[in-house]
């Protein structure tokens, strides 16, 4: 257990009777759930006792957006605010590009009251079974498919009932027990799926960038440009009309995925996207340009995504593409016709009919 970051409680704050120290890389929701279990209380009841006016579990508290509440939690847990903030995703959201909705490259929880409707939590069955179970921050990254510690394939659902992993709702008061069926989340799969090597290599490079490892490149990018660049290519590659052509051009097997944001995808679909983008980035910029041309991509295909570094230059080598004219030209709702409708109903009907016929004339 990490013992750093211990502090005295803030003035006026009552400390928990049984405080505990967070583990290395433990995420805040895991720490708070473990604290509740240690006091022999469900996490929802524990939070309601200490913060009766705050719906703690009705939001993704791992985002770390409310400093005042984090400071209060730190005082009650006997930790420094800085130590509590390191358990959140706030600093990572700043690097990935945070917004008011889903954060790029962080799995989306999809919270409805206290229910998680998406598979935002991944777990490593080997690490979860080793000592006291707890959830790591790195398991929330959408580009992480294998455990960074032991390289075991992560799972985003209960292996027994298929439910999303929501550790704080476990009625067995253990983070390794499924909240829906109560069975062991750390159950080892005798025949686990295999993560594509290109996806694993991309994961390793992105984690190295996150650790500020000097000299690490992801395609043409160094530093945090790698995250915005990856997210840009993911956005283009996940389109259902683009993905098959890209994979064919890159010599990959055909694959289909559900059409949704990358951060809302299940692990299997994310593996397909990351494998595709990993191959697309290799031998930069040759493979990028060849595959983009084979998939019929143009400059307009990238108009809504970030274009860091050399990506912008390569996009300029693509055809411009065609812009659709979406200008609205009123046929029946201009001011003159509205005035005629008020003044002369018969004349209005004649003019309206003539305009409709003219608008549908195939010779136009």
C-alpha positions in Angstrom: 0.0 0.0 0.0 1.2 3.5 -0.8 1.7 5.5 2.3 2.5 8.8 0.7 0.1 11.8 0.8 -1.1 11.3 4.4 -2.4 14.5 6.0 -4.3 15.7 9.0 -8.1 16.3 8.4 -9.2 19.7 7.4 -10.5 21.9 10.2 -14.1 20.9 11.2 -14.0 17.7 9.1 -14.6 14.4 11.0 -12.3 11.6 9.9 -13.4 8.2 9.0 -13.1 5.7 11.9 -11.2 3.3 9.7 -9.1 5.2 7.1 -7.0 3.4 4.6 -4.3 4.4 2.1 -4.8 4.1 -1.6 -2.9 1.6 -3.7 -0.6 2.7 -6.6 -2.6 3.8 -9.6 -5.9 3.1 -7.8 -8.8 5.0 -9.2 -11.0 7.1 -6.9 -14.2 5.1 -7.2 -12.3 2.0 -6.2 -10.7 3.7 -3.2 -14.1 5.0 -2.0 -15.8 1.6 -2.4 -13.0 -0.1 -0.5 -13.3 2.4 2.3 -17.1 1.7 2.5 -16.5 -2.1 2.5 -14.0 -1.6 5.3 -16.6 0.1 7.4 -19.1 -2.7 6.6 -21.4 -0.5 4.6 -22.5 -0.4 1.0 -20.8 2.4 -0.9 -24.1 4.2 -1.5 -24.9 4.2 2.3 -21.4 5.1 3.2 -21.4 8.2 0.9 -24.9 9.2 2.1 -23.7 9.2 5.7 -20.7 11.4 5.0 -22.2 13.6 2.3 -26.0 13.5 2.8 -26.6 16.4 0.4 -24.5 15.0 -2.5 -25.4 12.2 -4.9 -21.9 10.8 -5.0 -22.5 7.8 -7.1 -24.9 9.5 -9.6 -22.0 10.8 -11.6 -18.6 9.6 -12.8 -16.6 10.8 -9.8 -13.4 9.5 -11.3 -13.4 12.6 -13.6 -12.3 14.7 -10.6 -14.1 17.8 -11.6 -15.1 19.2 -8.2 -12.1 20.3 -6.2 -14.1 21.3 -3.1 -15.6 17.9 -2.6 -12.2 16.2 -3.3 -10.7 18.4 -0.6 -13.4 17.4 1.9 -12.9 13.7 1.0 -9.2 14.1 1.5 -9.7 15.6 5.0 -12.0 12.8 6.0 -9.6 10.1 4.6 -6.5 11.7 6.1 -4.9 12.3 2.8 -3.7 15.4 1.0 -5.8 16.9 -1.8 -2.9 16.3 -4.2 -2.9 12.5 -3.4 -6.7 12.3 -3.9 -6.4 14.2 -7.2 -3.9 11.7 -8.5 -6.6 9.0 -8.2 -8.8 10.9 -10.6 -8.7 11.2 -14.4 -8.6 15.0 -14.3 -4.9 15.5 -15.2 -5.3 12.9 -18.0 -8.4 14.5 -19.3 -6.4 17.7 -19.8 -3.8 15.8 -21.8 -6.3 13.9 -23.9 -8.6 16.9 -24.5 -11.4 17.1 -22.1 -14.9 18.5 -22.8 -18.3 18.6 -21.1 -19.3 15.2 -22.5 -17.3 12.1 -23.2 -13.5 12.6 -22.7 -11.4 11.4 -25.7 -9.6 8.1 -25.0 -11.4 7.5 -21.6 -14.1 5.0 -21.5 -17.6 6.5 -21.1 -19.6 5.3 -18.1 -23.1 6.3 -19.4 -24.6 6.9 -15.9 -28.3 6.8 -15.4 -28.9 7.5 -11.7 -26.6 4.9 -10.0 -26.6 2.6 -13.0 -23.8 2.3 -15.5 -25.3 1.6 -18.9 -22.0 1.2 -20.7 -18.9 -0.9 -20.1 -16.6 1.8 -18.7 -14.7 -0.3 -16.3 -12.2 -3.0 -17.5 -10.5 -5.4 -15.1 -7.5 -7.7 -15.3 -8.5 -11.1 -13.8 -4.9 -11.8 -12.8 -4.3 -8.6 -11.0 -7.7 -8.5 -9.4 -7.0 -11.9 -7.8 -3.6 -10.9 -6.5 -4.1 -9.5 -3.0 -6.9 -7.1 -2.1 -8.8 -6.3 -5.3 -8.8 -2.8 -6.6 -9.3 -1.0 -9.9 -6.5 0.8 -11.7 -6.8 4.1 -13.5 -5.1 2.7 -16.6 -7.9 0.2 -17.1 -10.2 3.2 -17.9 -8.2 4.2 -21.0 -10.0 3.2 -24.2 -6.7 2.4 -26.0 -5.7 -0.1 -23.3 -6.7 -3.7 -24.1 -4.1 -5.6 -22.1 -3.1 -5.0 -18.5 0.0 -2.8 -18.5 1.4 -4.7 -15.5 1.1 -8.3 -16.6 -0.2 -8.1 -20.2 -3.3 -10.2 -19.4 -6.3 -9.4 -21.7 -8.6 -7.0 -19.9 -12.3 -7.8 -19.7 -15.1 -5.3 -19.7 -18.0 -7.6 -18.6 -18.7 -10.3 -16.1 -17.4 -13.7 -17.6 -20.5 -15.4 -16.1 -23.5 -13.2 -16.8 -22.1 -10.6 -19.3 -23.2 -7.6 -17.1 -21.1 -4.4 -17.1 -18.6 -4.2 -14.3 -19.8 -1.8 -11.6 -17.7 -2.7 -8.6 -19.2 -0.2 -6.1 -22.6 -1.9 -6.4 -21.4 -5.4 -5.4 -23.7 -6.9 -2.8 -20.9 -9.2 -1.7 -18.9 -6.1 -0.7 -15.9 -7.1 -2.8 -14.6 -5.4 -5.9 -13.9 -8.7 -7.5 -17.6 -9.8 -7.3 -20.1 -9.1 -10.1 -22.8 -6.7 -8.9 -25.4 -8.6 -11.0 -24.8 -12.3 -10.3 -22.3 -12.1 -7.4 -19.8 -14.5 -9.1 -16.1 -14.0 -9.3 -15.0 -11.4 -11.9 -11.4 -12.7 -11.6 -12.4 -16.1 -13.1 -9.7 -17.1 -15.5 -10.7 -17.7 -19.1 -9.0 -20.9 -20.3 -9.2 -19.7 -23.9 -8.8 -15.9 -23.9 -9.0 -13.8 -27.0 -5.8 -12.5 -28.6 -5.1 -8.8 -28.9 -3.7 -7.9 -32.3 0.0 -7.1 -32.2 -0.5 -3.8 -33.9 -3.0 -2.7 -31.2 -0.6 -3.9 -28.4 2.3 -1.9 -30.0 0.1 1.2 -30.2 -1.0 0.8 -26.6 2.6 0.5 -25.5 3.7 3.6 -27.4 0.8 5.7 -26.0 1.5 4.6 -22.4 5.1 5.5 -22.9 4.0 9.0 -24.1 1.8 9.2 -21.1 4.8 8.4 -18.9 6.7 11.2 -20.6 9.3 8.7 -22.0 11.6 10.8 -24.2 12.0 9.8 -27.8 8.8 7.8 -28.1 6.9 8.4 -31.3 3.4 7.4 -32.4 3.4 7.7 -36.2 4.6 11.2 -36.9 3.9 12.6 -33.4 5.8 13.0 -30.2 4.3 14.1 -26.9 0.6 14.9 -26.4 0.0 15.4 -30.1 -0.1 11.6 -30.3 -3.4 11.6 -28.4 -5.1 14.1 -30.6 -3.7 12.5 -33.7 -4.8 9.0 -32.7 -8.3 10.3 -31.9 -8.5 12.0 -35.3 -7.6 8.8 -37.1 -10.0 6.7 -34.9 -12.8 9.1 -35.8 -12.3 8.6 -39.5 -11.5 4.9 -39.4 -14.6 3.9 -37.4 -17.0 5.1 -40.1 -18.9 2.0 -41.4 -18.2 3.0 -45.0 -14.5 3.7 -44.4 -13.4 0.8 -42.1 -13.9 -2.1 -44.6 -12.0 -0.3 -47.4 -9.2 0.8 -45.0 -8.7 -2.8 -43.7 -8.7 -4.2 -47.2 -6.1 -1.6 -48.3 -3.9 -2.5 -45.3 -4.1 -6.2 -45.9 -6.3 -6.9 -42.8 -9.2 -9.3 -42.4 -12.7 -7.9 -42.9 -14.4 -6.8 -39.7 -17.5 -4.9 -38.9 -18.3 -2.9 -35.7 -21.2 -1.1 -34.2 -21.5 2.6 -35.2 -20.8 4.6 -32.0 -18.2 6.7 -30.4 -14.8 5.0 -29.8 -15.1 5.7 -26.0 -18.5 3.9 -25.9 -17.3 0.7 -27.8 -16.9 -2.7 -26.2 -13.3 -4.0 -26.0 -13.6 -6.2 -29.1 -14.7 -3.4 -31.4 -12.0 -1.1 -30.0 -9.4 -3.8 -30.8 -10.5 -3.7 -34.4 -10.2 0.0 -34.6 -6.8 0.1 -32.8 -5.4 -2.6 -35.1 -6.6 -0.7 -38.1 -5.1 2.6 -37.0 -1.9 0.9 -35.8 -1.3 -0.5 -39.3 -2.3 2.8 -40.9 0.3 4.7 -38.8 3.1 2.2 -39.6 5.6 3.3 -42.3 4.4 6.9 -42.1 3.4 8.6 -44.3 3.4 6.0 -47.1 0.8 3.7 -45.7 -1.4 6.6 -44.6 -1.5 8.1 -48.1 -2.0 4.8 -49.9 -4.7 3.5 -47.6 -6.5 6.8 -47.6 -6.5 6.9 -51.4 -7.8 3.3 -51.6 -10.6 4.1 -49.1 -11.6 7.2 -51.2 -10.8 9.6 -48.4 -10.5 13.3 -49.2 -9.5 16.5 -47.4 -13.2 16.9 -46.4 -13.1 13.5 -44.7 -10.8 15.1 -42.0 -12.4 18.5 -41.8 -14.0 17.9 -38.3 -11.0 16.3 -36.6 -7.7 17.7 -35.1 -4.8 17.7 -37.5 -1.6 17.9 -35.4 1.8 18.0 -36.9 2.5 16.1 -40.2 -1.0 14.8 -40.4 -2.2 18.2 -41.7 0.5 18.1 -44.4 -0.5 14.6 -45.6 -4.1 15.5 -45.6 -3.3 18.3 -48.1 -2.0 15.7 -50.5 -5.4 14.1 -50.7 -8.1 15.3 -53.2 -10.2 18.2 -51.9 -13.5 16.4 -52.2 -16.9 17.8 -53.0 -18.9 20.2 -50.8 -22.6 19.6 -50.7 -24.7 22.8 -51.1 -27.1 22.7 -48.1 -28.3 26.3 -48.6 -32.0 26.5 -47.8 -34.0 28.1 -50.6 -37.6 28.6 -49.5 -40.3 27.5 -52.0 -43.4 28.0 -50.0 -42.4 30.0 -47.0 -41.1 33.3 -48.3 -42.7 36.6 -47.1 -44.5 37.4 -50.3 -46.4 34.1 -50.3 -47.2 34.3 -46.6 -48.7 37.8 -47.2 -50.7 36.5 -50.2 -52.1 33.7 -48.0 -53.5 36.3 -45.6 -54.9 38.6 -48.3 -56.1 36.3 -51.1 -56.6 32.6 -50.3 -57.5 31.6 -53.9 -54.6 33.4 -55.3 -52.3 31.8 -52.7 -53.4 28.3 -53.7 -52.7 29.1 -57.4 -49.3 30.4 -56.8 -48.5 27.6 -54.3 -49.5 25.0 -56.8 -47.4 26.6 -59.6 -44.4 26.7 -57.4 -44.7 23.1 -56.4 -44.9 22.0 -60.0 -41.9 24.1 -60.9 -39.9 22.7 -58.0 -40.6 19.1 -59.1 -40.1 19.6 -62.8 -37.4 17.1 -63.8 -36.1 19.4 -66.5 -34.9 21.9 -63.9 
